[in-house]
């Protein structure tokens, strides 16, 4: 992340290997124990970043699905907002710098994935206030996964 260039195919394989290990050692055991798993990124990120922005194409999705043994989330939240490099005010690693440069392309990639499978995605306008975005995320979870809220005692606006 902080070094120089990494060949795009090598980067895609490194992410897939890391994801395979993470699924096998943490996620599947947690799911089998009845836990709810929340992650901040998953294979959609690899498909959009390495497949789309790095030009590796559909192979990234095939490798990612193989690495995860086909495990897909019940719900993927896409926090959507127009790219704005001026909002970034900190030191960036190599991947973050490249992300800013290709932000519009990646945003389009995430939105295209959401359009292909609206039952698995909720697109939330993230350009609004934090409280409004939070409310939209909680509403999407409650709408798509109603049993989750009942089983965990979650109130409609995220108050346990």
Buried (B, 14 or more C-beta within 10 A) or exposed (E): EEEEEEEBBEBBBEBBEEBBEBBBEEBBEEEEEEEEBEEEEBBBBBBBBBBBBBEBEEEBBEBBBEBBEEBEBEBBBBBBBEBEEEEEEEEEEBEBEBBBEBBEBBBEBBBEBBEEEEEBBBBBEBEEEEEEBBBBBBBBBBEBBEEBBEEEEBEEEBEE
